[in-house]
Amino acid sequence: MCDPFGNYLVQKLVALAPTHHKNLIWLRIQADVPKIAVDQHGTRSLQRLVDCIDDDVQIAVFGNSIRNCVVALILDLNGNHVIQKILNDRVDLLATSFSFVVDSICNDMVRVATHRHGCCVLQRCLKSCGNSQFHQLALQIMANCQLLMADQFGNYVVQHLVSYGDSGVNSHLALQAAANLVNLSTQKFSSNVVERLLRLDRSIALPLVKELCRPEILAVLVQDQYGNYVVQTAIDVADDEHRLMMAELVRPLLVTVKNTPFGRRIQIKLETAMRQGRVGHGTQSAIQFQGQNMGQNMGQNVGQNMGQNMAQNMGQNMGQNMGQRLNQTLYQSTGSKQSQFQSEISGFQGFQGYQPQASQVSQASQASQPQFQIPPPAQTLAFTPLSTGSSTFSQIPHSSTNESPFQRSLSQSSASNPGLHYHSSSGSIDPVTPLLTPSYVLSNTSSSYFALKGPSLPPFGHGFSSSSHMSPGLGLDLDDGMGNLSLGSWK
């Protein structure tokens, strides 16, 4: 019977065997029934054997085998299924030959009701037993109801009793709950039982509703993560008189819990009762006023957070986009003449670009230097800016014709001569073209270098002008209108 494969043979044999053969099987295993019942495979064979009982000899042998170990079997992972087989399929035997099962449960009620498997067996027993046995079990449950209500498994037994109990049993449970309402309503498992009792007939739930109308109790429950559900249920099921009383008591409490999820749930519940005409006019106005205040406060908080986040995101995106555009379009090599630059730079003097606000300048000056990861094209000099300006450039393209080797070491320009210096090792200067206005070309000269001076490039400047500095090489200065903004230099 306990073999992984042999148990299937026994189950088939029992189903086909005549009564006298089954009697012999029961007599053969009577000393080992408890051991077989708790075995993973044996429990299946034994349940099949219980199904096929058809003689008093079999009943007597089975009953004597488990009489002294009913509770042990109920609490066992496999053994509890043998007891449930009696409760489910052999109810005819429960009131007579197997009444000791109910007696054993009643004698050890707390242990059975608070056990994972025991609570399931007890619920099945409440459903299957007759009236006398039901009241026998109900008396023991009521005697320990407060302990069972707070238990993770026992609370299901009490709720099951409420479902099948009569008015006398449920009234007693409601009185017991009302006597310790705050503790039971603020616990995870017992609060479910209190809600179940509140949904009973109003005459039964009245003691609970009256207790909930006490200001000191309501003040605690409104702010509790479990108790607030009890208050919501009470608002739903109470009569008009007690609902109005609770609404009047809850109204001043909403100020203290307006920013909590609990307060918002109760607010919604009261508004629902108001729409259905179950709350007085004065209380309706007060609830509406509290709801408006709560909505305004929540709206202000959400608006401030959204505004801050949007401003930060817009600032970051603008900085990145402008920096990328400047990085891609600042300079490129050309073969144009100095005369072209000098003849057209005068037209560039009147350029009016982006005018920033003072707050934007101050914010941008404090921003960290953005980094742009743009792969350099062929034949470019990679430039890594050294200063902390708001606009930085990661590369300077140069011409691809008649170029001499360049010294590519980068050093920060001094305070007296800031700029981007573009030198060749042979002393000649390669022409550079600013792409912001492609027609303006820097001249090719070895005795001086030209720079774009004036307020800095967009988004912080509004114009450019030309000047020369007596220094070998070619360079570019960026000025913010209040002093040079040095980005680095080439040597």
C-alpha positions as CSV (number, residue, x, y, z in Angstrom):
1,M,0.0,0.0,0.0
2,C,2.9,2.4,0.6
3,D,4.8,1.4,-2.5
4,P,4.9,4.0,-5.4
5,F,3.6,1.4,-7.8
6,G,2.0,-1.2,-5.5
7,N,-0.5,1.2,-4.2
8,Y,-2.2,1.3,-7.6
9,L,-2.6,-2.5,-7.5
10,V,-4.2,-2.3,-4.0
11,Q,-6.6,0.5,-5.1
12,K,-7.8,-1.7,-8.0
13,L,-8.0,-4.8,-5.9
14,V,-10.1,-3.1,-3.2
15,A,-12.5,-1.8,-5.9
16,L,-13.1,-5.3,-7.2
17,A,-12.9,-7.4,-4.1
18,P,-16.0,-8.8,-2.4
19,T,-16.9,-7.8,1.1
20,H,-15.3,-10.8,2.9
21,H,-12.0,-10.1,1.2
22,K,-12.1,-6.4,2.2
23,N,-12.8,-7.5,5.8
24,L,-9.6,-9.6,5.6
25,I,-7.6,-6.6,4.3
26,W,-8.8,-4.4,7.1
27,L,-8.0,-7.0,9.7
28,R,-4.6,-7.4,8.2
29,I,-3.7,-3.7,8.3
30,Q,-5.5,-2.5,11.4
31,A,-2.3,-2.1,13.5
32,D,-0.6,-0.1,10.7
33,V,-3.5,2.2,9.7
34,P,-2.0,5.4,11.2
35,K,1.4,4.7,9.5
36,I,-0.3,4.1,6.2
37,A,-2.4,7.2,6.5
38,V,0.6,9.6,6.8
39,D,2.5,7.9,3.9
40,Q,2.6,9.7,0.6
41,H,1.4,6.7,-1.3
42,G,-0.3,4.8,1.5
43,T,-2.8,7.6,2.1
44,R,-4.2,7.1,-1.4
45,S,-4.7,3.4,-0.8
46,L,-6.3,4.0,2.5
47,Q,-8.7,6.6,1.1
48,R,-9.8,4.1,-1.5
49,L,-10.4,1.5,1.1
50,V,-12.5,4.0,3.2
51,D,-14.5,4.7,0.1
52,C,-15.4,1.0,-0.3
53,I,-16.4,0.3,3.3
54,D,-19.6,-1.8,3.2
55,D,-19.6,-3.8,6.4
56,D,-19.7,-3.2,10.2
57,V,-16.5,-5.2,10.6
58,Q,-14.7,-2.7,8.3
59,I,-16.2,0.3,10.2
60,A,-15.2,-1.1,13.6
61,V,-11.7,-1.9,12.5
62,F,-11.1,1.5,10.9
63,G,-12.6,3.4,13.8
64,N,-10.6,1.6,16.4
65,S,-7.4,2.2,14.4
66,I,-7.7,6.0,14.3
67,R,-9.6,6.8,17.5
68,N,-6.6,7.8,19.5
69,C,-4.8,9.7,16.7
70,V,-7.4,11.9,15.1
71,V,-5.8,15.2,15.8
72,A,-2.3,13.9,14.7
73,L,-3.8,12.8,11.4
74,I,-5.6,16.2,11.0
75,L,-2.4,18.1,11.4
76,D,-0.4,15.9,9.0
77,L,0.2,16.7,5.3
78,N,-1.1,13.4,4.1
79,G,-3.2,12.1,7.1
80,N,-5.6,15.1,7.0
81,H,-6.9,13.8,3.6
82,V,-8.0,10.5,5.3
83,I,-10.1,12.5,7.8
84,Q,-11.5,14.7,5.1
85,K,-12.5,11.5,3.2
86,I,-14.8,10.7,6.1
87,L,-16.2,14.2,6.2
88,N,-16.8,14.4,2.5
89,D,-17.9,11.0,1.4
90,R,-18.9,9.1,4.5
91,V,-21.1,11.7,6.2
92,D,-23.5,8.9,7.1
93,L,-20.9,7.5,9.5
94,L,-19.9,10.8,11.1
95,A,-22.9,11.1,13.4
96,T,-22.7,7.5,14.6
97,S,-19.6,5.4,14.3
98,F,-17.2,8.3,13.8
99,S,-18.6,10.9,16.2
100,F,-15.3,10.7,18.0
101,V,-13.8,12.8,15.2
102,V,-15.9,15.9,16.2
103,D,-15.2,15.1,19.9
104,S,-11.4,15.1,19.3
105,I,-11.5,18.4,17.4
106,C,-13.6,20.1,20.2
107,N,-11.1,18.8,22.9
108,D,-8.2,20.5,21.0
109,M,-10.0,23.3,19.2
110,V,-7.3,26.0,19.3
111,R,-4.6,23.7,18.1
112,V,-6.7,22.4,15.2
113,A,-8.2,25.8,14.2
114,T,-4.8,27.6,14.2
115,H,-3.1,25.0,12.0
116,R,-2.6,25.2,8.2
117,H,-4.3,21.8,7.6
118,G,-6.4,21.8,10.7
119,C,-8.4,24.9,9.8
120,C,-9.3,23.3,6.5
121,V,-10.5,20.1,8.2
122,L,-12.5,22.1,10.7
123,Q,-14.2,24.2,8.0
124,R,-15.2,21.0,6.2
125,C,-16.5,19.6,9.5
126,L,-18.7,22.6,10.0
127,K,-20.2,22.2,6.6
128,S,-20.8,18.4,6.8
129,C,-21.9,17.7,10.4
130,G,-25.4,17.7,11.8
131,N,-27.0,20.4,14.0
132,S,-26.0,18.9,17.3
133,Q,-22.4,18.5,16.2
134,F,-22.4,22.0,14.6
135,H,-23.4,23.6,17.9
136,Q,-20.9,21.5,19.7
137,L,-18.1,22.9,17.5
138,A,-19.6,26.5,17.5
139,L,-19.5,26.6,21.3
140,Q,-15.8,25.8,21.4
141,I,-15.1,28.4,18.6
142,M,-17.0,31.1,20.4
143,A,-15.2,30.3,23.6
144,N,-11.9,31.1,21.9
145,C,-13.2,33.6,19.2
146,Q,-11.0,36.6,20.0
147,L,-7.8,34.4,19.8
148,L,-9.0,32.7,16.6
149,M,-10.0,36.0,15.0
150,A,-6.4,37.3,15.2
151,D,-4.8,34.1,13.9
152,Q,-3.8,33.8,10.3
153,F,-5.7,30.4,10.0
154,G,-8.2,30.7,12.8
155,N,-9.8,33.8,11.3
156,Y,-11.1,31.7,8.4
157,V,-12.7,29.3,10.8
158,V,-14.6,32.1,12.5
159,Q,-15.7,33.6,9.2
160,H,-16.9,30.1,8.1
161,L,-18.9,29.8,11.3
162,V,-20.4,33.3,10.6
163,S,-21.5,32.0,7.1
164,Y,-23.2,28.9,8.5
165,G,-24.1,30.2,12.0
166,D,-27.6,31.2,13.2
167,S,-28.5,34.5,14.7
168,G,-27.7,33.4,18.2
169,V,-24.1,32.4,17.3
170,N,-23.5,35.5,15.2
171,S,-24.9,37.9,17.8
172,H,-22.5,36.4,20.4
173,L,-19.6,36.8,18.0
174,A,-20.6,40.4,17.3
175,L,-20.7,41.2,21.0
176,Q,-17.3,39.6,21.5
177,A,-15.8,41.7,18.7
178,A,-17.4,44.9,20.0
179,A,-15.8,44.3,23.4
180,N,-12.3,44.5,21.9
181,L,-13.1,46.5,18.7
182,V,-9.9,48.7,18.5
183,N,-7.5,45.7,18.8
184,L,-9.4,43.5,16.4
185,S,-10.0,46.2,13.8
186,T,-6.3,47.2,13.7
187,Q,-5.0,43.7,13.0
188,K,-4.6,42.3,9.6
189,F,-6.6,39.0,10.1
190,S,-9.1,40.0,12.7
191,S,-10.2,43.1,10.8
192,N,-11.5,40.8,8.1
193,V,-13.7,39.1,10.6
194,V,-15.0,42.5,11.9
195,E,-16.0,43.5,8.4
196,R,-17.7,40.2,7.9
197,L,-19.7,40.7,11.1
198,L,-20.7,44.3,10.0
199,R,-22.2,42.9,6.8
200,L,-24.6,40.7,8.8
201,D,-28.2,41.8,9.6
202,R,-28.3,45.3,11.1
203,S,-29.8,44.0,14.3
204,I,-26.7,41.7,14.7
205,A,-24.2,44.3,13.7
206,L,-25.7,47.1,15.8
207,P,-23.3,46.7,18.8
208,L,-20.3,47.1,16.4
209,V,-21.8,50.2,14.7
210,K,-22.5,51.8,18.1
211,E,-18.9,51.2,19.2
212,L,-17.7,52.7,15.9
213,C,-19.6,55.9,16.6
214,R,-17.5,56.6,19.6
215,P,-15.1,59.5,18.8
216,E,-12.0,58.0,20.5
217,I,-12.4,54.7,18.6
218,L,-13.1,56.3,15.3
219,A,-10.1,58.6,15.6
220,V,-7.8,55.6,15.9
221,L,-9.4,53.5,13.1
222,V,-9.5,56.3,10.6
223,Q,-5.7,56.6,10.7
224,D,-4.9,52.8,10.7
225,Q,-4.0,50.8,7.7
226,Y,-6.5,48.1,8.5
227,G,-9.0,50.0,10.7
228,N,-9.8,52.4,7.9
229,Y,-11.4,49.5,5.9
230,V,-13.6,48.7,8.9
231,V,-14.8,52.4,8.9
232,Q,-15.5,52.2,5.2
233,T,-17.6,49.1,5.7
234,A,-19.4,50.6,8.6
235,I,-20.3,53.7,6.4
236,D,-21.7,51.3,3.8
237,V,-23.9,49.2,6.1
238,A,-25.0,51.5,8.8
239,D,-28.5,52.9,9.0
240,D,-29.1,56.6,8.2
241,E,-28.9,57.7,11.9
242,H,-25.6,56.1,12.6
243,R,-24.1,56.9,9.2
244,L,-24.8,60.6,9.8
245,M,-23.3,60.3,13.2
246,M,-20.1,58.7,11.8
247,A,-19.9,61.3,9.0
248,E,-20.0,64.1,11.6
249,L,-17.3,62.5,13.6
250,V,-15.1,61.7,10.6
251,R,-15.4,65.2,9.1
252,P,-12.9,67.0,11.4
253,L,-10.5,64.0,11.2
254,L,-10.1,64.3,7.5
255,V,-7.9,67.4,8.0
256,T,-5.3,65.2,9.8
257,V,-5.3,62.4,7.3
258,K,-5.9,64.3,4.1
259,N,-2.4,63.4,2.7
260,T,-2.7,59.7,3.6
261,P,-4.2,57.0,1.4
262,F,-6.5,56.0,4.3
263,G,-8.0,59.5,4.5
264,R,-8.6,59.6,0.7
265,R,-10.4,56.3,0.8
266,I,-12.8,57.4,3.5
267,Q,-13.3,60.7,1.8
268,I,-14.4,58.9,-1.4
269,K,-16.7,56.6,0.7
270,L,-18.4,59.6,2.3
271,E,-18.8,61.4,-1.1
272,T,-20.4,58.2,-2.5
273,A,-22.9,58.2,0.4
274,M,-23.5,61.9,-0.2
275,R,-24.3,61.4,-3.9
276,Q,-26.8,58.6,-2.9
277,G,-28.5,61.0,-0.5
278,R,-27.5,59.0,2.6
279,V,-25.8,61.9,4.4
280,G,-27.4,65.2,5.7
281,H,-27.1,68.5,3.9
282,G,-24.8,70.1,6.4
283,T,-22.4,67.2,6.4
284,Q,-22.5,67.1,2.6
285,S,-21.2,70.7,2.5
286,A,-18.5,70.0,5.0
287,I,-17.4,66.9,3.1
288,Q,-17.4,68.8,-0.2
289,F,-15.3,71.5,1.4
290,Q,-12.8,69.0,2.8
291,G,-12.7,67.3,-0.5
292,Q,-11.9,70.5,-2.3
293,N,-9.1,71.3,0.1
294,M,-7.7,67.9,-0.3
295,G,-7.9,68.2,-4.1
296,Q,-6.3,71.6,-4.2
297,N,-3.4,70.5,-2.0
298,M,-2.8,67.4,-4.0
299,G,-3.1,69.5,-7.2
300,Q,-0.6,72.0,-6.0
301,N,1.9,69.4,-5.0
302,V,1.5,67.5,-8.3
303,G,1.8,70.8,-10.2
304,Q,5.0,71.9,-8.4
305,N,6.6,68.5,-8.9
306,M,5.6,68.4,-12.6
307,G,6.9,72.0,-13.1
308,Q,10.3,71.2,-11.6
309,N,10.7,68.0,-13.5
310,M,9.7,69.7,-16.8
311,A,12.0,72.6,-16.2
312,Q,14.9,70.3,-15.5
313,N,14.2,68.1,-18.5
314,M,13.8,71.1,-20.8
315,G,17.0,72.7,-19.6
316,Q,19.0,69.4,-20.1
317,N,17.5,68.9,-23.5
318,M,18.1,72.5,-24.7
319,G,21.7,72.3,-23.4
320,Q,22.4,69.0,-25.1
321,N,20.7,70.0,-28.4
322,M,22.4,73.4,-28.7
323,G,25.8,71.9,-27.7
324,Q,25.5,69.2,-30.3
325,R,24.5,71.7,-33.0
326,L,27.4,74.0,-32.2
327,N,29.7,71.0,-32.0
328,Q,28.8,69.8,-35.4
329,T,28.8,73.2,-37.2
330,L,31.5,75.4,-35.6
331,Y,34.5,75.1,-37.9
332,Q,35.7,73.5,-41.1
333,S,38.7,73.9,-43.4
334,T,38.6,76.0,-46.6
335,G,40.9,77.5,-49.2
336,S,39.3,81.0,-49.1
337,K,41.4,84.2,-49.0
338,Q,41.9,86.7,-46.2
339,S,40.2,89.3,-48.3
340,Q,37.0,87.3,-48.4
341,F,36.9,87.2,-44.6
342,Q,37.8,90.9,-44.2
343,S,35.3,92.0,-46.8
344,E,32.4,90.0,-45.3
345,I,33.1,90.2,-41.6
346,S,31.8,93.7,-41.5
347,G,28.4,92.4,-42.5
348,F,28.5,90.1,-39.5
349,Q,29.0,92.9,-37.0
350,G,25.3,93.6,-36.9
351,F,24.2,90.0,-36.3
352,Q,21.6,89.8,-33.5
353,G,21.2,86.3,-32.1
354,Y,19.6,84.6,-29.2
355,Q,19.1,86.9,-26.1
356,P,19.0,84.8,-22.9
357,Q,17.3,85.8,-19.7
358,A,19.4,86.6,-16.7
359,S,18.2,83.5,-14.9
360,Q,19.2,81.3,-17.8
361,V,22.7,82.7,-17.8
362,S,23.1,82.2,-14.1
363,Q,21.7,78.6,-14.4
364,A,23.8,77.8,-17.4
365,S,26.9,79.1,-15.7
366,Q,26.4,76.7,-12.8
367,A,25.6,73.7,-15.0
368,S,28.2,71.0,-15.4
369,Q,30.0,70.7,-18.7
370,P,28.1,68.5,-21.1
371,Q,30.0,65.7,-22.8
372,F,29.3,64.8,-26.4
373,Q,30.2,61.4,-27.8
374,I,30.5,62.2,-31.6
375,P,32.9,60.0,-33.5
376,P,35.5,62.3,-35.2
377,P,35.5,62.2,-39.1
378,A,38.5,61.4,-41.1
379,Q,41.4,64.0,-40.9
380,T,40.2,65.9,-37.9
381,L,42.0,67.2,-34.9
382,A,40.2,66.1,-31.7
383,F,39.8,69.0,-29.3
384,T,39.0,68.4,-25.6
385,P,37.8,71.6,-23.9
386,L,39.5,72.4,-20.6
387,S,37.3,75.2,-19.3
388,T,33.8,74.9,-17.7
389,G,31.8,76.9,-20.3
390,S,28.2,76.1,-21.1
391,S,28.9,75.3,-24.7
392,T,31.8,73.0,-25.6
393,F,33.2,71.6,-28.8
394,S,34.8,68.2,-29.2
395,Q,36.4,68.5,-32.6
396,I,37.8,71.0,-35.2
397,P,37.9,69.8,-38.8
398,H,40.7,71.0,-41.0
399,S,41.4,71.1,-44.7
400,S,42.6,68.1,-46.5
401,T,45.0,69.8,-49.0
402,N,48.6,70.9,-48.5
403,E,48.6,70.2,-44.8
404,S,51.7,70.0,-42.7
405,P,52.1,67.9,-39.5
406,F,50.4,69.5,-36.5
407,Q,51.4,69.5,-33.0
408,R,48.5,68.0,-31.2
409,S,49.2,68.5,-27.6
410,L,46.5,70.3,-25.7
411,S,47.1,72.8,-22.9
412,Q,44.8,75.3,-21.2
413,S,45.3,78.9,-22.4
414,S,46.5,81.5,-19.9
415,A,44.2,84.1,-18.5
416,S,46.0,86.8,-20.5
417,N,45.6,85.1,-23.8
418,P,42.5,82.9,-23.9
419,G,41.3,81.2,-27.0
420,L,41.6,78.2,-29.3
421,H,45.1,78.4,-30.9
422,Y,45.5,76.5,-34.2
423,H,49.3,76.2,-35.1
424,S,51.3,74.2,-37.6
425,S,54.8,73.0,-36.9
426,S,56.2,74.8,-40.0
427,G,54.7,78.2,-39.1
428,S,52.1,78.2,-41.8
429,I,48.5,78.6,-40.8
430,D,45.7,76.5,-42.2
431,P,42.5,78.4,-43.1
432,V,39.4,77.8,-40.9
433,T,35.8,78.5,-41.6
434,P,33.1,79.1,-39.0
435,L,30.1,77.1,-40.2
436,L,27.6,79.2,-38.2
437,T,27.9,81.7,-41.1
438,P,29.7,79.8,-43.8
439,S,30.8,82.8,-45.8
440,Y,33.2,84.2,-43.2
441,V,36.7,82.9,-43.6
442,L,39.7,83.4,-41.4
443,S,42.8,84.5,-43.4
444,N,46.0,82.5,-43.9
445,T,48.8,84.4,-42.3
446,S,51.9,83.4,-40.3
447,S,52.4,86.7,-38.4
448,S,49.1,86.9,-36.5
449,Y,46.0,85.1,-35.8
450,F,42.4,86.2,-36.1
451,A,39.8,85.6,-33.5
452,L,36.0,85.9,-33.3
453,K,35.5,88.4,-30.4
454,G,32.5,89.8,-28.6
455,P,29.6,88.2,-26.7
456,S,29.8,84.4,-26.8
457,L,28.2,82.1,-29.2
458,P,24.4,81.2,-29.0
459,P,22.7,80.5,-26.7
460,F,24.6,83.1,-24.7
461,G,25.6,85.7,-27.3
462,H,24.3,88.0,-30.0
463,G,27.1,89.0,-32.3
464,F,30.7,88.5,-33.5
465,S,33.5,90.8,-34.5
466,S,37.1,90.3,-35.8
467,S,40.4,91.3,-34.3
468,S,44.0,90.3,-34.5
469,H,46.6,89.3,-31.9
470,M,50.3,89.3,-32.5
471,S,51.0,85.7,-31.8
472,P,52.2,82.9,-34.1
473,G,49.4,80.6,-35.1
474,L,45.6,80.8,-35.6
475,G,43.2,80.9,-32.7
476,L,39.6,81.4,-31.7
477,D,38.4,83.3,-28.6
478,L,34.8,83.0,-27.1
479,D,33.8,86.0,-25.0
480,D,30.6,86.2,-22.9
481,G,30.5,90.0,-22.9
482,M,31.9,90.2,-19.4
483,G,35.3,88.6,-20.0
484,N,36.9,85.9,-22.1
485,L,35.4,82.5,-21.8
486,S,38.4,80.3,-22.5
487,L,37.8,76.7,-23.8
488,G,41.4,75.6,-24.3
489,S,44.1,75.9,-26.9
490,W,46.0,74.1,-29.6
491,K,49.8,74.3,-29.8
